[in-house]
Amino acid sequence: MTGTTPQNAGSEHVLDSSGSLEVRLATTPAEVEAAQRLRYDVFYREMSAKPSPEMAAAGRDFDAYDPICRHLLVVDRDDNRVVATYRLMREEAAARSPTGFYTAGEYDITAMLKSRSGQRLLELGRSCVEKEFRTGPTMQLLWRGLLVYLIRNDVALMFGCASLPGTDPNALALQLSYLHHFHGTKEAASVRALPSRYVSMDLIPKAEIDAAEALRSLPPLVKGYVRSGAQIGDGAVIDHQFGTTDVFIYLPLAQVDPRWIRHLKKKTASEAAG
C-alpha cells in the first residue's frame, strides 16, 4: 500500500472532497513522508527516475525544498492513504532557500519575478498520482483543491515545470511543437530555458500540426494546464534524473475559467462564515 496513514487534519486544512476522496494540506511530518513515498513509487519505481542512495534506502523522494514547502494531498478516506500530491512553494519560502525557486534551476525567471513584484506567487512541483487513481474525478479534485488554496491565499500567479515522459525531443516533437505554437505567448516569452539547458520546441511547422491529436497526447496535468489557459515558456529542458522533458507553465489566476473562480469563491466564503 502506498503512503502511510495520515492523521486527521483540522477542517481549515481541508480544501474539498468527492466521495471517498479528500484534498487537503499536509499538517504533520508523517503526512509529508507519505507524499514522499508516493513520489518515490511513481517517479522511481514506476517511471525511470534515478534515486540517490539515500532515497533508495528510505524509499522516499526528498530534497532540500520539502521542509520549506506546503504539500497538497489527496487522501482516500476508505483506507486513509495518500493517493495524489502536489508540492507548493510560496515566495516567502523561496526567499529562505539559497537557490530561490526550484524552477530557477531550469529557467531564467528573473524578469517574471520582477514584473510580478509585490504579488503573491505559487510554484507548483513534484505532482504525481497513484496509478489506479489517474482518473477524471481524482484529477478534478486535485485541481479544485489547488484553486481553493489559490483563492484563500490571494495568489495571483502559479508557475512551475511540467513534465513530458522521455528525454528525446524528437519523439516528443508533436507535443512540444503544439505547446510552442498554440500556447506560447508574448507574456511568457520573458521566461526562457537557461542557455546551458535550452532545447528548441519549434520542431514541426504550425500548419502541419494536428492540434486535436496533440492535445489528446499530452499528459493529463499538462493538458489540464493548457485547457485552463496556461502559457508555455520558451524552450524545453531535459531532466535526466527524472527521465523527462520539462516545459515551463505560466498561469495567472485571472486566466482560469471565471465560472470556476466564482463558484469556489462562494464556497470559500460560505465555509468561512460557517
Backbone torsions as a table, in degrees:
resi	resn	phi	psi	omega
1	MET	NA	133.7	-178.6
2	THR	-75.3	141.1	172.8
3	GLY	79.8	-176.6	177.2
4	THR	-119.7	175.7	179.8
5	THR	-77.0	111.2	179.6
6	PRO	-70.7	146.6	174.6
7	GLN	-77.4	157.5	-179.1
8	ASN	-70.9	115.0	-177.8
9	ALA	-82.3	153.8	176.0
10	GLY	-65.2	156.1	-173.8
11	SER	-61.6	-27.8	-179.1
12	GLU	-67.7	-16.9	179.3
13	HIS	-94.5	-8.8	177.4
14	VAL	-84.7	127.3	-175.3
15	LEU	-101.9	-33.2	178.8
16	ASP	-173.0	170.7	178.0
17	SER	-153.8	159.5	177.9
18	SER	-156.9	114.2	-177.4
19	GLY	60.0	-127.4	-179.4
20	SER	-84.4	-4.0	-175.7
21	LEU	-98.1	142.2	178.0
22	GLU	-133.9	134.6	176.4
23	VAL	-107.6	130.0	-175.8
24	ARG	-156.5	171.9	176.6
25	LEU	-90.2	140.4	175.1
26	ALA	-65.3	139.8	-178.8
27	THR	-124.1	-4.8	-178.1
28	THR	-134.7	156.8	174.9
29	PRO	-57.4	-34.9	-179.3
30	ALA	-63.9	-37.0	179.1
31	GLU	-70.3	-37.9	176.2
32	VAL	-63.7	-41.6	178.7
33	GLU	-64.7	-34.4	176.9
34	ALA	-63.7	-41.0	176.6
35	ALA	-63.9	-41.0	179.6
36	GLN	-65.4	-36.4	177.3
37	ARG	-67.6	-39.7	176.5
38	LEU	-62.8	-44.9	177.7
39	ARG	-57.8	-41.5	179.9
40	TYR	-63.7	-45.3	-179.6
41	ASP	-58.8	-43.9	-176.2
42	VAL	-76.4	-50.8	-173.3
43	PHE	-73.5	-40.6	-170.7
44	TYR	-102.6	-38.0	-178.9
45	ARG	-85.2	-44.2	-177.2
46	GLU	-84.5	-42.8	-177.7
47	MET	-99.3	-160.0	-169.9
48	SER	-113.2	21.4	178.5
49	ALA	-66.1	154.6	-176.0
50	LYS	-111.3	108.9	-177.8
51	PRO	-77.8	154.6	169.8
52	SER	-74.1	162.3	177.3
53	PRO	-56.7	-35.7	179.9
54	GLU	-67.0	-40.6	178.3
55	MET	-66.4	-42.9	-179.2
56	ALA	-62.3	-39.9	-180.0
57	ALA	-66.4	-37.3	-177.7
58	ALA	-85.8	-21.2	-175.0
59	GLY	68.3	30.6	-179.3
60	ARG	-137.7	146.2	171.4
61	ASP	-93.6	121.9	-178.0
62	PHE	-150.9	156.7	174.4
63	ASP	-153.7	-173.9	-175.2
64	ALA	-70.7	-15.0	-179.5
65	TYR	-80.4	-26.8	-174.1
66	ASP	-54.1	-43.8	-177.0
67	PRO	-66.4	-20.9	-176.8
68	ILE	-104.0	2.6	-178.8
69	CYS	-105.0	162.0	166.3
70	ARG	-92.9	152.9	-177.4
71	HIS	-124.4	118.8	178.7
72	LEU	-88.3	132.1	-176.1
73	LEU	-124.9	142.3	162.1
74	VAL	-106.7	123.3	-175.9
75	VAL	-113.5	131.0	172.5
76	ASP	-85.0	108.2	-173.9
77	ARG	-72.7	-15.1	178.6
78	ASP	-64.0	-40.6	175.6
79	ASP	-126.0	14.7	170.4
80	ASN	55.5	53.6	178.0
81	ARG	-132.5	154.7	179.7
82	VAL	-79.9	125.0	-177.5
83	VAL	-118.2	-6.9	176.8
84	ALA	-157.5	154.0	-179.0
85	THR	-155.1	154.6	172.9
86	TYR	-135.7	144.1	172.1
87	ARG	-104.4	131.1	-174.2
88	LEU	-118.3	126.1	177.4
89	MET	-123.0	122.7	176.5
90	ARG	-91.5	167.1	-175.7
91	GLU	-64.0	-32.4	179.7
92	GLU	-69.9	-30.6	175.4
93	ALA	-71.5	-41.9	178.2
94	ALA	-60.5	-33.7	179.4
95	ALA	-65.6	-23.9	178.5
96	ARG	-86.9	-8.5	-179.2
97	SER	-92.7	135.3	178.8
98	PRO	-59.9	-24.8	-177.4
99	THR	-109.6	7.4	179.5
100	GLY	71.4	-146.7	179.6
101	PHE	-67.5	147.3	177.9
102	TYR	-56.6	-39.3	-176.9
103	THR	-59.4	-26.8	-177.8
104	ALA	-63.7	-14.9	175.8
105	GLY	-77.1	-11.7	-179.9
106	GLU	-120.9	-31.6	-174.0
107	TYR	-130.2	149.5	173.2
108	ASP	-84.0	104.3	-177.3
109	ILE	-107.0	14.4	-176.8
110	THR	-57.0	-50.7	-178.0
111	ALA	-64.5	-38.3	179.1
112	MET	-62.5	-46.2	-179.7
113	LEU	-63.4	-38.4	179.5
114	LYS	-65.5	-42.6	-178.6
115	SER	-69.2	-22.6	-178.7
116	ARG	-105.3	17.2	-178.3
117	SER	-56.6	133.5	179.6
118	GLY	89.2	-10.5	177.8
119	GLN	-96.5	160.0	178.4
120	ARG	-88.3	126.4	-176.1
121	LEU	-118.1	155.2	177.9
122	LEU	-139.4	121.4	174.7
123	GLU	-93.6	130.7	178.8
124	LEU	-101.4	142.6	178.4
125	GLY	-166.2	173.2	176.1
126	ARG	48.7	43.4	-179.9
127	SER	-85.0	135.1	174.6
128	CYS	-159.6	157.8	-178.5
129	VAL	-135.1	136.3	176.3
130	GLU	-58.7	141.9	-168.9
131	LYS	-52.6	-47.5	-174.9
132	GLU	-70.8	-11.3	-179.2
133	PHE	-104.9	10.5	178.3
134	ARG	-80.5	68.6	-178.0
135	THR	-126.0	166.2	179.6
136	GLY	-54.6	-49.2	-178.4
137	PRO	-59.3	-41.1	179.6
138	THR	-66.8	-44.6	-179.3
139	MET	-64.3	-39.1	178.9
140	GLN	-66.1	-39.2	178.6
141	LEU	-66.2	-42.3	177.5
142	LEU	-59.7	-43.1	-179.9
143	TRP	-66.5	-42.7	178.9
144	ARG	-63.1	-42.0	178.2
145	GLY	-61.2	-40.2	178.3
146	LEU	-63.6	-44.0	-179.6
147	LEU	-65.7	-38.2	176.6
148	VAL	-61.6	-42.1	177.4
149	TYR	-60.7	-43.3	180.0
150	LEU	-60.8	-43.6	-178.5
151	ILE	-68.0	-45.8	-179.0
152	ARG	-60.6	-32.1	-175.9
153	ASN	-103.7	9.4	176.2
154	ASP	53.7	45.1	179.9
155	VAL	-80.6	132.0	-178.8
156	ALA	-92.3	-29.2	-173.7
157	LEU	-145.2	131.6	168.7
158	MET	-114.8	145.5	-176.3
159	PHE	-153.8	172.1	177.1
160	GLY	155.2	-176.1	178.7
161	CYS	-97.5	131.9	173.0
162	ALA	-114.6	149.8	-169.6
163	SER	-114.5	141.7	167.9
164	LEU	-107.3	139.4	-177.3
165	PRO	-69.5	135.2	177.3
166	GLY	105.1	159.9	-177.1
167	THR	-120.6	13.5	178.3
168	ASP	-106.2	104.2	-178.9
169	PRO	-57.3	-33.4	-179.4
170	ASN	-64.3	-35.0	177.7
171	ALA	-70.9	-19.2	-179.9
172	LEU	-109.2	19.1	-173.8
173	ALA	-57.3	-41.1	-179.1
174	LEU	-63.2	-49.1	-177.0
175	GLN	-66.4	-45.7	-178.4
176	LEU	-65.3	-43.4	-179.2
177	SER	-66.4	-39.2	177.1
178	TYR	-60.9	-48.1	179.5
179	LEU	-61.8	-40.0	-179.2
180	HIS	-65.0	-48.8	-173.0
181	HIS	-81.2	-34.7	-172.7
182	PHE	-100.5	-18.1	-175.7
183	HIS	-131.6	-3.9	173.4
184	GLY	-81.9	126.3	-176.8
185	THR	-128.2	168.6	-179.4
186	LYS	-63.3	-34.0	-178.4
187	GLU	-61.8	-34.6	-179.5
188	ALA	-94.3	-0.7	-174.1
189	ALA	-65.4	-21.5	179.3
190	SER	-73.3	-11.8	175.4
191	VAL	-97.1	115.7	-174.9
192	ARG	-134.0	142.8	176.5
193	ALA	-56.6	143.6	178.6
194	LEU	-56.3	141.6	-175.2
195	PRO	-51.8	-38.1	-177.5
196	SER	-73.4	-12.0	-175.3
197	ARG	-122.7	-0.2	-173.2
198	TYR	-65.5	129.8	173.7
199	VAL	-127.1	125.1	-178.5
200	SER	-63.2	139.6	175.8
201	MET	-101.6	-6.9	-177.9
202	ASP	-87.4	77.0	-172.9
203	LEU	-106.9	-20.9	178.9
204	ILE	-132.3	133.7	177.3
205	PRO	-58.4	145.4	-176.4
206	LYS	-56.5	-39.8	-176.3
207	ALA	-65.2	-19.5	-177.5
208	GLU	-96.4	2.5	-175.4
209	ILE	-92.1	130.0	171.0
210	ASP	-86.4	97.5	-172.4
211	ALA	-61.7	-39.8	-179.0
212	ALA	-64.5	-43.4	179.1
213	GLU	-66.4	-40.6	179.4
214	ALA	-62.2	-44.5	179.4
215	LEU	-62.3	-43.8	179.3
216	ARG	-60.7	-31.7	-174.2
217	SER	-84.8	-5.3	-179.7
218	LEU	-74.1	149.8	172.1
219	PRO	-58.5	149.7	-174.8
220	PRO	-52.7	-41.4	-178.0
221	LEU	-67.8	-43.5	179.2
222	VAL	-64.4	-41.1	177.4
223	LYS	-60.1	-42.5	178.2
224	GLY	-62.3	-39.8	178.8
225	TYR	-61.6	-51.4	-174.9
226	VAL	-69.5	-32.6	176.1
227	ARG	-66.1	-24.8	-179.6
228	SER	-89.3	-1.2	176.8
229	GLY	104.6	13.7	-179.2
230	ALA	-66.1	146.7	172.2
231	GLN	-104.1	153.3	-175.4
232	ILE	-113.1	130.3	179.3
233	GLY	-68.7	176.3	-175.4
234	ASP	-87.7	116.1	175.2
235	GLY	94.6	144.4	174.5
236	ALA	-100.3	166.9	179.0
237	VAL	-133.7	132.3	176.9
238	ILE	-85.7	124.3	176.9
239	ASP	-107.5	97.7	-174.8
240	HIS	-70.7	-29.9	178.6
241	GLN	-62.8	-41.9	-176.9
242	PHE	-96.6	-3.8	178.9
243	GLY	65.7	38.2	-176.1
244	THR	-131.8	166.5	170.1
245	THR	-115.2	120.0	-173.1
246	ASP	-98.0	146.4	172.7
247	VAL	-126.9	155.3	-177.8
248	PHE	-91.8	127.8	179.6
249	ILE	-104.2	128.8	-179.2
250	TYR	-128.7	109.7	-173.2
251	LEU	-136.2	93.5	172.8
252	PRO	-65.0	141.6	-179.7
253	LEU	-60.4	-29.2	-179.3
254	ALA	-63.5	-18.2	-178.9
255	GLN	-93.6	-7.5	177.1
256	VAL	-73.0	147.2	-178.8
257	ASP	-45.7	118.0	-175.9
258	PRO	-62.1	-25.0	177.9
259	ARG	-65.4	-39.8	175.6
260	TRP	-61.4	-46.6	-176.3
261	ILE	-62.4	-45.5	180.0
262	ARG	-61.1	-43.6	-179.6
263	HIS	-62.7	-46.4	-176.4
264	LEU	-71.7	-33.0	176.3
265	LYS	-64.5	-41.1	177.3
266	LYS	-63.1	-42.2	-179.1
267	LYS	-64.8	-43.7	179.3
268	THR	-63.7	-41.6	179.6
269	ALA	-65.4	-38.3	178.9
270	SER	-65.3	-40.8	177.8
271	GLU	-63.5	-41.6	-179.1
272	ALA	-65.0	-38.3	179.5
273	ALA	-68.3	-33.2	-179.8
274	GLY	-74.5	NA	NA
